[in-house]
Amino acid sequence: MYRPLTVEEHHPMGYVHDDIAWARKHGYGSRIQAKADKARLDNPNVAYRKSLPEQRRRDYDTALGGGAEAREVSAEVPAGGTYRKRVGGCVGKAEEQLYGDPEAWFAADKTATGLQAHAMEAVLDDSRFTAAVERWSQCIVHATCRALLRGPRQSPGSGAAADPTAAGDEGVRDRAGDRRDGCHLRPRHLVAQGRRETRGPPSRTGRPS
Protein backbone atom coordinates (compact mmCIF):
# COMPACT_ATOMS: atom_id res chain seq x y z
CA MET A 1 0.00 0.00 0.00
CA TYR A 2 1.30 3.43 -0.96
CA ARG A 3 1.83 5.61 2.11
CA PRO A 4 3.69 8.88 1.45
CA LEU A 5 5.32 10.80 4.26
CA THR A 6 3.17 13.09 6.36
CA VAL A 7 3.94 16.77 6.88
CA GLU A 8 5.31 15.95 10.34
CA GLU A 9 7.61 13.27 8.91
CA HIS A 10 9.04 15.74 6.39
CA HIS A 11 11.34 17.06 9.11
CA PRO A 12 14.92 18.08 8.26
CA MET A 13 17.32 15.39 9.47
CA GLY A 14 20.84 16.78 9.44
CA TYR A 15 23.48 17.52 12.04
CA VAL A 16 21.31 18.52 14.97
CA HIS A 17 17.79 17.65 16.08
CA ASP A 18 16.60 20.91 17.62
CA ASP A 19 13.00 19.75 18.04
CA ILE A 20 13.12 17.65 21.21
CA ALA A 21 9.47 16.62 21.05
CA TRP A 22 9.93 15.41 17.45
CA ALA A 23 13.12 13.53 18.36
CA ARG A 24 11.45 11.82 21.31
CA LYS A 25 8.74 10.57 18.99
CA HIS A 26 10.80 9.71 15.90
CA GLY A 27 14.36 9.26 17.18
CA TYR A 28 16.94 9.72 14.44
CA GLY A 29 14.40 9.17 11.69
CA SER A 30 15.46 5.70 10.52
CA ARG A 31 11.85 4.46 10.47
CA ILE A 32 10.85 7.51 8.46
CA GLN A 33 13.64 6.83 5.99
CA ALA A 34 12.48 3.20 5.66
CA LYS A 35 8.93 4.45 5.05
CA ALA A 36 10.17 6.90 2.41
CA ASP A 37 12.11 4.12 0.66
CA LYS A 38 9.03 1.89 0.63
CA ALA A 39 6.86 4.76 -0.63
CA ARG A 40 9.20 5.21 -3.59
CA LEU A 41 8.90 1.51 -4.44
CA ASP A 42 5.11 1.52 -4.03
CA ASN A 43 4.54 4.80 -5.87
CA PRO A 44 1.48 4.24 -8.13
CA ASN A 45 2.84 6.70 -10.70
CA VAL A 46 5.95 4.55 -11.15
CA ALA A 47 3.85 1.40 -11.43
CA TYR A 48 1.57 3.07 -13.97
CA ARG A 49 4.51 4.20 -16.12
CA LYS A 50 5.99 0.70 -16.11
CA SER A 51 2.67 -0.72 -17.31
CA LEU A 52 2.59 1.45 -20.44
CA PRO A 53 3.79 0.32 -23.86
CA GLU A 54 6.96 2.01 -25.10
CA GLN A 55 5.34 4.79 -27.16
CA ARG A 56 2.82 5.64 -24.41
CA ARG A 57 5.69 5.71 -21.93
CA ARG A 58 7.52 8.30 -24.04
CA ASP A 59 4.33 10.36 -24.29
CA TYR A 60 3.94 10.11 -20.51
CA ASP A 61 7.50 11.35 -19.93
CA THR A 62 6.99 14.25 -22.33
CA ALA A 63 3.76 15.29 -20.63
CA LEU A 64 5.36 15.02 -17.20
CA GLY A 65 8.69 16.73 -17.78
CA GLY A 66 8.44 18.43 -21.17
CA GLY A 67 10.72 16.01 -23.03
CA ALA A 68 13.80 16.97 -25.04
CA GLU A 69 12.20 20.25 -26.14
CA ALA A 70 11.81 21.52 -22.58
CA ARG A 71 13.80 24.61 -21.58
CA GLU A 72 17.12 23.89 -19.88
CA VAL A 73 18.14 25.86 -16.80
CA SER A 74 21.58 25.84 -15.19
CA ALA A 75 23.19 26.91 -11.94
CA GLU A 76 26.84 27.46 -11.11
CA VAL A 77 27.62 26.62 -7.50
CA PRO A 78 30.24 28.34 -5.31
CA ALA A 79 32.05 25.04 -4.70
CA GLY A 80 32.61 24.69 -8.45
CA GLY A 81 30.73 23.03 -11.27
CA THR A 82 27.43 23.62 -12.99
CA TYR A 83 24.10 21.84 -12.53
CA ARG A 84 21.57 21.58 -15.34
CA LYS A 85 18.01 20.34 -15.66
CA ARG A 86 15.12 20.66 -18.10
CA VAL A 87 12.00 22.47 -16.98
CA GLY A 88 8.67 21.77 -18.65
CA GLY A 89 5.51 19.74 -18.67
CA CYS A 90 3.39 19.19 -15.59
CA VAL A 91 6.41 19.22 -13.30
CA GLY A 92 7.57 22.55 -14.69
CA LYS A 93 4.14 24.12 -14.16
CA ALA A 94 3.96 22.78 -10.61
CA GLU A 95 7.43 24.10 -9.76
CA GLU A 96 6.55 27.50 -11.18
CA GLN A 97 3.43 27.65 -9.03
CA LEU A 98 5.37 26.60 -5.94
CA TYR A 99 8.63 28.52 -6.35
CA GLY A 100 8.02 31.28 -8.90
CA ASP A 101 10.93 31.70 -11.32
CA PRO A 102 12.19 28.11 -11.95
CA GLU A 103 15.69 29.26 -12.87
CA ALA A 104 16.11 31.43 -9.78
CA TRP A 105 14.78 28.66 -7.53
CA PHE A 106 17.02 26.02 -9.14
CA ALA A 107 20.08 28.25 -8.66
CA ALA A 108 19.21 28.90 -5.00
CA ASP A 109 18.53 25.22 -4.34
CA LYS A 110 21.78 24.03 -5.92
CA THR A 111 23.80 26.75 -4.21
CA ALA A 112 22.50 25.66 -0.82
CA THR A 113 23.14 22.02 -1.68
CA GLY A 114 26.65 22.79 -2.90
CA LEU A 115 27.53 24.41 0.43
CA GLN A 116 26.56 21.27 2.32
CA ALA A 117 29.98 19.64 2.07
CA HIS A 118 31.67 22.75 3.46
CA ALA A 119 29.15 22.95 6.28
CA MET A 120 29.66 19.26 7.04
CA GLU A 121 33.37 19.63 7.59
CA ALA A 122 32.90 22.77 9.67
CA VAL A 123 30.36 21.07 11.93
CA LEU A 124 32.38 17.87 12.36
CA ASP A 125 35.40 19.93 13.38
CA ASP A 126 33.46 22.13 15.80
CA SER A 127 34.35 21.38 19.42
CA ARG A 128 30.76 22.00 20.52
CA PHE A 129 29.56 19.30 18.14
CA THR A 130 32.25 16.75 19.01
CA ALA A 131 31.65 17.33 22.73
CA ALA A 132 27.91 16.73 22.24
CA VAL A 133 28.60 13.52 20.29
CA GLU A 134 30.90 12.34 23.09
CA ARG A 135 28.20 12.99 25.70
CA TRP A 136 25.69 11.17 23.53
CA SER A 137 27.95 8.15 23.05
CA GLN A 138 28.67 7.90 26.78
CA CYS A 139 24.95 8.07 27.51
CA ILE A 140 24.28 5.24 25.05
CA VAL A 141 27.11 3.16 26.54
CA HIS A 142 25.73 3.45 30.05
CA ALA A 143 22.17 2.75 28.92
CA THR A 144 23.37 -0.33 27.01
CA CYS A 145 25.35 -1.54 30.01
CA ARG A 146 22.40 -1.22 32.31
CA ALA A 147 20.28 -3.26 29.91
CA LEU A 148 22.97 -5.94 29.56
CA LEU A 149 23.62 -6.19 33.29
CA ARG A 150 19.92 -6.71 33.97
CA GLY A 151 20.13 -9.90 31.94
CA PRO A 152 17.39 -11.49 29.80
CA ARG A 153 13.83 -11.06 30.99
CA GLN A 154 12.19 -14.18 32.40
CA SER A 155 8.66 -15.37 31.84
CA PRO A 156 6.55 -15.09 35.01
CA GLY A 157 6.80 -18.27 37.04
CA SER A 158 9.39 -19.85 34.75
CA GLY A 159 11.96 -20.14 37.53
CA ALA A 160 14.73 -19.96 34.93
CA ALA A 161 17.95 -18.34 36.08
CA ALA A 162 19.29 -15.31 34.25
CA ASP A 163 22.31 -15.79 32.01
CA PRO A 164 25.29 -15.60 34.41
CA THR A 165 27.47 -13.89 31.79
CA ALA A 166 25.06 -10.95 31.90
CA ALA A 167 25.24 -10.51 35.69
CA GLY A 168 27.10 -7.55 37.11
CA ASP A 169 29.68 -9.63 38.97
CA GLU A 170 30.55 -11.57 35.83
CA GLY A 171 30.82 -8.56 33.52
CA VAL A 172 29.71 -8.38 29.89
CA ARG A 173 31.37 -8.89 26.55
CA ASP A 174 31.63 -6.47 23.65
CA ARG A 175 31.28 -7.33 19.96
CA ALA A 176 34.84 -8.61 19.77
CA GLY A 177 34.26 -10.95 22.71
CA ASP A 178 36.53 -9.02 25.07
CA ARG A 179 35.37 -9.08 28.66
CA ARG A 180 34.30 -5.73 30.07
CA ASP A 181 33.67 -5.61 33.81
CA GLY A 182 30.67 -3.59 34.95
CA CYS A 183 29.84 -0.80 32.53
CA HIS A 184 33.24 -0.24 30.95
CA LEU A 185 32.19 -0.75 27.35
CA ARG A 186 34.15 1.16 24.76
CA PRO A 187 32.18 3.90 22.96
CA ARG A 188 34.42 4.17 19.88
CA HIS A 189 31.93 2.58 17.48
CA LEU A 190 29.16 4.69 18.97
CA VAL A 191 31.08 7.90 18.37
CA ALA A 192 31.65 6.83 14.76
CA GLN A 193 27.97 6.00 14.43
CA GLY A 194 27.08 9.39 15.81
CA ARG A 195 29.23 11.05 13.15
CA ARG A 196 27.59 9.00 10.41
CA GLU A 197 24.09 9.82 11.67
CA THR A 198 24.80 13.53 11.30
CA ARG A 199 25.64 13.51 7.63
CA GLY A 200 22.95 15.17 5.55
CA PRO A 201 21.23 13.43 2.64
CA PRO A 202 22.64 13.88 -0.87
CA SER A 203 20.90 16.01 -3.46
CA ARG A 204 18.24 14.27 -5.50
CA THR A 205 17.70 16.83 -8.26
CA GLY A 206 19.79 18.12 -11.08
CA ARG A 207 23.11 16.81 -12.26
CA PRO A 208 26.61 18.31 -12.19
CA SER A 209 28.52 18.88 -15.39
C-alpha positions in Angstrom: 0.0 0.0 0.0 1.3 3.4 -1.0 1.8 5.6 2.1 3.7 8.9 1.4 5.3 10.8 4.3 3.2 13.1 6.4 3.9 16.8 6.9 5.3 15.9 10.3 7.6 13.3 8.9 9.0 15.7 6.4 11.3 17.1 9.1 14.9 18.1 8.3 17.3 15.4 9.5 20.8 16.8 9.4 23.5 17.5 12.0 21.3 18.5 15.0 17.8 17.7 16.1 16.6 20.9 17.6 13.0 19.7 18.0 13.1 17.6 21.2 9.5 16.6 21.0 9.9 15.4 17.5 13.1 13.5 18.4 11.4 11.8 21.3 8.7 10.6 19.0 10.8 9.7 15.9 14.4 9.3 17.2 16.9 9.7 14.4 14.4 9.2 11.7 15.5 5.7 10.5 11.9 4.5 10.5 10.8 7.5 8.5 13.6 6.8 6.0 12.5 3.2 5.7 8.9 4.4 5.1 10.2 6.9 2.4 12.1 4.1 0.7 9.0 1.9 0.6 6.9 4.8 -0.6 9.2 5.2 -3.6 8.9 1.5 -4.4 5.1 1.5 -4.0 4.5 4.8 -5.9 1.5 4.2 -8.1 2.8 6.7 -10.7 5.9 4.5 -11.1 3.9 1.4 -11.4 1.6 3.1 -14.0 4.5 4.2 -16.1 6.0 0.7 -16.1 2.7 -0.7 -17.3 2.6 1.5 -20.4 3.8 0.3 -23.9 7.0 2.0 -25.1 5.3 4.8 -27.2 2.8 5.6 -24.4 5.7 5.7 -21.9 7.5 8.3 -24.0 4.3 10.4 -24.3 3.9 10.1 -20.5 7.5 11.4 -19.9 7.0 14.2 -22.3 3.8 15.3 -20.6 5.4 15.0 -17.2 8.7 16.7 -17.8 8.4 18.4 -21.2 10.7 16.0 -23.0 13.8 17.0 -25.0 12.2 20.2 -26.1 11.8 21.5 -22.6 13.8 24.6 -21.6 17.1 23.9 -19.9 18.1 25.9 -16.8 21.6 25.8 -15.2 23.2 26.9 -11.9 26.8 27.5 -11.1 27.6 26.6 -7.5 30.2 28.3 -5.3 32.1 25.0 -4.7 32.6 24.7 -8.4 30.7 23.0 -11.3 27.4 23.6 -13.0 24.1 21.8 -12.5 21.6 21.6 -15.3 18.0 20.3 -15.7 15.1 20.7 -18.1 12.0 22.5 -17.0 8.7 21.8 -18.7 5.5 19.7 -18.7 3.4 19.2 -15.6 6.4 19.2 -13.3 7.6 22.6 -14.7 4.1 24.1 -14.2 4.0 22.8 -10.6 7.4 24.1 -9.8 6.5 27.5 -11.2 3.4 27.7 -9.0 5.4 26.6 -5.9 8.6 28.5 -6.4 8.0 31.3 -8.9 10.9 31.7 -11.3 12.2 28.1 -11.9 15.7 29.3 -12.9 16.1 31.4 -9.8 14.8 28.7 -7.5 17.0 26.0 -9.1 20.1 28.3 -8.7 19.2 28.9 -5.0 18.5 25.2 -4.3 21.8 24.0 -5.9 23.8 26.8 -4.2 22.5 25.7 -0.8 23.1 22.0 -1.7 26.6 22.8 -2.9 27.5 24.4 0.4 26.6 21.3 2.3 30.0 19.6 2.1 31.7 22.7 3.5 29.2 23.0 6.3 29.7 19.3 7.0 33.4 19.6 7.6 32.9 22.8 9.7 30.4 21.1 11.9 32.4 17.9 12.4 35.4 19.9 13.4 33.5 22.1 15.8 34.4 21.4 19.4 30.8 22.0 20.5 29.6 19.3 18.1 32.3 16.8 19.0 31.6 17.3 22.7 27.9 16.7 22.2 28.6 13.5 20.3 30.9 12.3 23.1 28.2 13.0 25.7 25.7 11.2 23.5 27.9 8.1 23.0 28.7 7.9 26.8 25.0 8.1 27.5 24.3 5.2 25.0 27.1 3.2 26.5 25.7 3.5 30.0 22.2 2.7 28.9 23.4 -0.3 27.0 25.4 -1.5 30.0 22.4 -1.2 32.3 20.3 -3.3 29.9 23.0 -5.9 29.6 23.6 -6.2 33.3 19.9 -6.7 34.0 20.1 -9.9 31.9 17.4 -11.5 29.8 13.8 -11.1 31.0 12.2 -14.2 32.4 8.7 -15.4 31.8 6.5 -15.1 35.0 6.8 -18.3 37.0 9.4 -19.8 34.7 12.0 -20.1 37.5 14.7 -20.0 34.9 17.9 -18.3 36.1 19.3 -15.3 34.2 22.3 -15.8 32.0 25.3 -15.6 34.4 27.5 -13.9 31.8 25.1 -10.9 31.9 25.2 -10.5 35.7 27.1 -7.6 37.1 29.7 -9.6 39.0 30.6 -11.6 35.8 30.8 -8.6 33.5 29.7 -8.4 29.9 31.4 -8.9 26.5 31.6 -6.5 23.6 31.3 -7.3 20.0 34.8 -8.6 19.8 34.3 -11.0 22.7 36.5 -9.0 25.1 35.4 -9.1 28.7 34.3 -5.7 30.1 33.7 -5.6 33.8 30.7 -3.6 34.9 29.8 -0.8 32.5 33.2 -0.2 30.9 32.2 -0.7 27.4 34.1 1.2 24.8 32.2 3.9 23.0 34.4 4.2 19.9 31.9 2.6 17.5 29.2 4.7 19.0 31.1 7.9 18.4 31.6 6.8 14.8 28.0 6.0 14.4 27.1 9.4 15.8 29.2 11.0 13.1 27.6 9.0 10.4 24.1 9.8 11.7 24.8 13.5 11.3 25.6 13.5 7.6 22.9 15.2 5.5 21.2 13.4 2.6 22.6 13.9 -0.9 20.9 16.0 -3.5 18.2 14.3 -5.5 17.7 16.8 -8.3 19.8 18.1 -11.1 23.1 16.8 -12.3 26.6 18.3 -12.2 28.5 18.9 -15.4 
